[in-house]
Amino acid sequence: MALGLKSLSTDHGNPSVDGYEVLFCSDEHTTLVAKKDSAIGLANIGEKLLVRPSHIDPTMAMHSVAWATRADEVLECWPIDLRGW
C-alpha cells in the first residue's frame, strides 16, 4: 500500500516512522531516510513499517475501515462511518 497525502493527514506535520526521518509526503508516497544515529538501514520493497500520522482524526476520515493488529496478527476490522465528511 502506498502511503501519502491521499491516505493520511499532515495538518499537524509529517507522519513519524521509528528510525527514519520523513523528508516529505507526496500524493501517494512518503519519502524517508534512515536517521544517522539509527541502526536501521534501508527499507526493502515490501517491508512493513509502522507509520504514525501526525493527526489521527482526519486520517481516519479518509478510510472506510481500520484494521486492529498486534504485531503481524490482524485482530479485528472496524468500520469507519466518517468517510466523506
N, C-alpha and C positions, 0 to 999 in steps of 0.2 A: 504494500500500500504506500503510495506517495503521501507525503505529509507536508503541507504548505498552507498558504493563506486561505485556500478553499476548504480546509478541514480543521483549522484552529484559529482562535482569536489572538491577535497580537496587540490589542489596545493597551495592555499593560507591559509591553515589551516583548522580546523574543522568548520562545519556549526555552526550557533548560534540559540538558542531557548530561548526566553524570560523566565526568572525564573529558567532556568536549566543550569547546567554545562555539556557540552558534554565531555565525557570521551574518546571515540574513535569511529571510524566507521569501521565496517566490510563490507563484500561484499554486504549484503542485509539489514543490520540493523545499527542503531546508538544507542549507549549506553549513557544514560544521567542520571543525578541525580538532584533533586531539590536543588537549592542553599540554603545555611543555612539561609541567610537573606531574603529569599523569602517566601511569604505567600502561595505559590503554594505547594501542596502536591504531592503525587504520581499520575502519569498519569494513567488513566484507559485504558484497552484494548479497542480499537475502538475510543478513544478520539482523536480529531483533534488537532494537534499542528502546529504552524507556524514555519517552519524550513527555515532559511536564509542561502543559500550556501555562502561560502567564496569567490567564483569566479563564476559569473553567466554565462559568455560566454561559457566555456567548459561544464558547467552543461546543458545549453540549447541544445548544440550539441548532448547530449546523449538522447534526446527525439524527437519524431515526431510531437507533438503538445504541446501547452501551454494553460492552462485554465486561463482566466482572471476572477477574482472573487472579490466580495465585501462582506465581512462577509461570510455568508453561501450561497450567491446567485452567480450562475455562470452567467457571463455577456456575454462572448464570448469564442470561441475556435480558437486559431491561429495556422496555420500550421507552422512548422519549417523545412526549407529546408537545414539545416546544417547536418542532420543525416548522419553519416558515414564518415565525414571528417577526 
